[in-house]
């Protein structure tokens, strides 16, 4: 009988400083919030799907608010005090996510929009016929 591998990998320790970055990715279907240190190591993360929103409810400002509160609370407890916010994507809930990070006790020092813009790349999806 083959011997099973019983190696235990330790969870790596993230160095948490008082300032860091918040990355908000807002797509048409979901919103993902990651709070990182200056190097880019993730301290905490959350998404609308992680907060048990399903289907079209994931793409609401309320879902973004709840997800951002969850991620910000974990990062604040870990010792994060100030963040620069990087927002990417066209989805709704971008502003409510930033507002709820601020309301969780983390100071927002700068807001940067890093939405990628095509230089005439892929053809966009056609208009919906409802």
N, C-alpha and C positions, 0 to 999 in steps of 0.2 A: 504494500500500500504506500502511496506517495506521501511524503511528509508535507504538512501544510506550512505555509510561510506565515510566521507569527510576528513579523516586524511591526512595531508601532511607530507611526510617524508623529512627531510633535507638531502642534499647531504653531506656526511662526508668530513671533511677537512683533506687533507693529509699533514703531516709535511714534508716540502721539505728542505733538507740540501744541502750543496754544493757538496757532494759526494754521489754516489748511485751505482746501479747495472743495467746492461743492459742484458736482457735475450733474446737470439735469438734462436727460434725454427725453424729449416729448415727441412721440410719434403720433400717427393718427389712431393707433390702436392701444397704446399703453404709455405709461410714464415711468422712467427709472431714475432714481436719485442715488448717487454715490457720494459719500463724504470721504475725502482722502487727506493725507498729510501733504507737505510740500513736494515730497519725492513722487507721489502718486500711489502710495500704498493705501489700500482701502481700509478705512476705519469702520464705517458702517454703510449699509446700503438698504434700499427698500424699493418696492415697485407697487403699482396699483394691483397687479395680480397677486403679489405676496400678501397684500392686505385683504384678500378674498373677494375682490371685485371681479366680476366675470362679464365677458361679452362687451356690449357697448357701454356698460357702467364704468369700465376701466378708463375710458376717454372722457372723464368729467373733471371739472376743477375740484370738486369735493374729494374725489379719489386721489388726486395729486396732493391735496392738502393733508389727507390722512397719511399717505405714504411719506411725505416730507417730514411730518411731525414725528413719525416712527424713527426714521433715520437720524434726524437731528437730536432726538432725545437720547438715543444710544451714544452718539458722538459727544454730546454735551456731558454725559455722565463719564465718558472716557477722558475728558479734559480739553475738548476743542472749544475755543472761545470766539475766534474770528475766522471768516471764510471769504474767499473770492468765489463768486458764482459764475459758472460757465454754462450757458443755456444752448442746447442744440435741438433743432427740429421745429416743425410747424404746429405741433399739437396744442390743444387747449390745456389750461392748468399751469402754464409756465409761471405766471405772476403769482398765483395762489401758492405754488410750491415755494417760491422765494419768500413770500410773506409768512408762511408757516415756519420756515427755517428761522426767520428773524424772531417770530413770536416764541420759539422754543428756547430763546436765550442766547443764541449765537449771533454775533454782530456781523452783518453783511457789509464788507468794505468796498466791493466793486462787483458790478454785473457786466459780463461780457457775453455777447451773442456770437457763437461759433458755428452757426448753421452753415453747412456746406452748400455752396451755390455752384451749379453746373455752368461751364462755359459752353453751352449747347451740347449737352451729353445725351443721355437717354431720353427717348420720347416719353412724355408724361402720360398717365392713364387717362382714357377718354372720359368725358363728362357723364355723370349718372343720368339715366332717363327714368324719372320717377313718375 
